[in-house]
Amino acid sequence: MKLLDFFKEEWILPELKGTDKPSVLKELADLLVKPSGVSSPEELLQILLERERLGSTGIGEGVAIPHGRLRGLKRFMLSFGRSTHGVDFDAIDQKPCHLFFMVMAPENSPVENLNLLGRIAKLVKDSSFKKKLITAQTRREIFEVIQEEDERY
């Protein structure tokens, strides 16, 4: 399963403006409103916030993988955002998150959903990959870093 199968360059925010969990989730969700076919960003935001109430998707070491399932979605969609300052995302290590991979999944895809989340988690364990994402200057450079890493595996 490749990230680029579900990801477009325009779904990247090189610098998130949000300073808290809800505002970061809204920015990431806003990227996918039109392509997902939902009527408003609040619909996606509500799904993400409900998932966060079950437990934080901040996996530690500066990374969060917020995700949710959307009824009627035909295929997975992935957006990415970066915060150079970091955001308190209630991560398991209690450290700020800088890199956010947001996944919207079709409602009836539990196995594929776990596979995609696992793939992202595996990629972000590589400290050189994370460093490249932090130091990339533009949306295009971030996309190329993800593309390069995605093609390696």
ZIQUIBEL-V137329 format. One record per residue. RES is the residue in one letter. PSI is psi in radians with two decimals (NA if undefined). BURIAL is I if it has 9 or more other ideal C-beta (glycine too) atoms within 8 Angstrom, else O. Layout:
RES/PSI/BURIAL, RES/PSI/BURIAL
//
This chain:
M/2.11/O, K/2.43/O, L/-0.67/I, L/-0.24/O, D/-0.32/O, F/0.27/I, F/2.44/I, K/2.66/O, E/-0.65/O, E/-0.09/O, W/0.48/I, I/2.35/I, L/1.88/I, P/-0.45/I, E/1.88/O, L/2.48/I, K/-0.42/O, G/2.56/I, T/0.04/O, D/2.97/O, K/-0.92/I, P/-0.70/I, S/-0.62/I, V/-0.79/I, L/-0.68/I, K/-0.77/I, E/-0.79/I, L/-0.70/I, A/-0.67/I, D/-0.60/O, L/-0.48/I, L/0.05/I, V/-1.00/I, K/-0.89/O, P/-0.42/O, S/-0.32/I, G/0.15/O, V/2.79/I, S/-0.40/O, S/2.69/O, P/-0.45/I, E/-0.54/O, E/-0.83/I, L/-0.74/I, L/-0.75/I, Q/-0.75/O, I/-0.78/I, L/-0.75/I, L/-0.66/I, E/-0.72/I, R/-0.71/I, E/-0.53/I, R/-0.45/O, L/-0.40/O, G/2.56/O, S/2.51/I, T/0.21/I, G/1.86/I, I/-0.03/I, G/2.97/I, E/0.61/I, G/0.19/I, V/2.48/I, A/2.52/I, I/1.23/I, P/2.50/I, H/2.81/I, G/2.91/I, R/2.34/I, L/2.11/I, R/2.33/O, G/-0.16/O, L/2.32/I, K/-0.52/O, R/2.81/O, F/2.65/I, M/2.42/I, L/2.24/I, S/2.83/I, F/2.45/I, G/2.67/I, R/2.43/I, S/1.91/I, T/-0.49/O, H/-0.43/O, G/2.63/I, V/2.35/I, D/1.96/O, F/0.34/I, D/0.68/O, A/2.73/I, I/-0.47/O, D/0.09/O, Q/0.28/O, K/2.71/I, P/2.63/I, C/2.45/I, H/-0.50/I, L/2.23/I, F/2.02/I, F/1.93/I, M/2.26/I, V/2.21/I, M/2.21/I, A/2.61/I, P/2.60/I, E/-0.71/I, N/1.05/O, S/0.89/I, P/-0.70/O, V/-0.84/O, E/-0.65/I, N/-0.84/I, L/-0.68/O, N/-0.76/I, L/-0.78/I, L/-0.71/I, G/-0.67/O, R/-0.78/I, I/-0.80/I, A/-0.68/I, K/-0.78/O, L/-0.72/I, V/-0.09/I, K/-0.32/O, D/1.93/O, S/-0.54/O, S/-0.61/O, F/-0.82/I, K/-0.72/I, K/-0.72/O, K/-0.68/I, L/-0.66/I, I/-0.67/I, T/-0.22/O, A/2.45/I, Q/-0.53/O, T/2.93/O, R/-0.77/I, R/-0.79/O, E/-0.71/I, I/-0.79/I, F/-0.76/I, E/-0.65/I, V/-0.81/I, I/-0.75/I, Q/-0.82/I, E/-0.80/O, E/-0.69/I, D/-0.65/I, E/-0.38/O, R/-0.48/O, Y/NA/O
//
